């Protein structure tokens, strides 16, 4: 497999710096040469109470 490279890593999971983060995200970012790691997720905007 050829070496993969990325400038930015976008992930659902957080890197190890976050209290609930994972070292594997750090390792992946380093192996890709990523200089920026962005994590997060979206939830639908709801204005009505959930049933």
Contact map, one row per residue, 1 for C-alpha under 8 A:
111000000000000000000000000000000000000000000000000
111100000000000000000000000000000000000000000000000
111110000000000000000000000000000000000000000000000
011111000000000000000000000000010000000000000000000
001111100000000000000000000000111100000000000000000
000111111000000000000000000000011100000000000000000
000011111000000000000000000000011111000000000000000
000001111100000000000000000000000111110000000000000
000001111110000000000000000010000101110000000000000
000000011111000000000000000000000000111000000000000
000000001111110000000000000000000000111100000000000
000000000111110000000000000000000000001110000000000
000000000011111000001100100000000000001100000000000
000000000011111111011100100000000000011100000000000
000000000000111111001111110000000000101000000000000
000000000000011111111111110000000000000000000000000
000000000000011111101000000000000000000000000000000
000000000000011111111000000000000000000000000000000
000000000000000111111000000000000000000000000000000
000000000000010101111100000000000000000000000000000
000000000000111111111110100000000000000000000000000
000000000000111100011111110000000000000000000000000
000000000000001100001111111000000000000000000000000
000000000000001100000111111100000000000000000000000
000000000000111100001111111110000000000000000000000
000000000000001100000111111111000000000000000000000
000000000000000000000011111111100000000000000000000
000000000000000000000001111111110000000000000000000
000000001000000000000000111111111110100000000000000
000000000000000000000000011111111100000000000000000
000010000000000000000000001111111100000000000000000
000111100000000000000000000111111100000000000000000
000011100000000000000000000011111110000000000000000
000011111000000000000000000011111111100000000000000
000000110000000000000000000010001111100000000000000
000000111000000000000000000000000111110000000000000
000000011110001000000000000010000111111000000000000
000000011110010000000000000000000001111100000000000
000000000111111000000000000000000000111110000000000
000000000011110000000000000000000000011111000000000
000000000001000000000000000000000000001111100000000
000000000000000000000000000000000000000111110000000
000000000000000000000000000000000000000011111000000
000000000000000000000000000000000000000001111100000
000000000000000000000000000000000000000000111110000
000000000000000000000000000000000000000000011111100
000000000000000000000000000000000000000000001111100
000000000000000000000000000000000000000000000111110
000000000000000000000000000000000000000000000111111
000000000000000000000000000000000000000000000001111
000000000000000000000000000000000000000000000000111
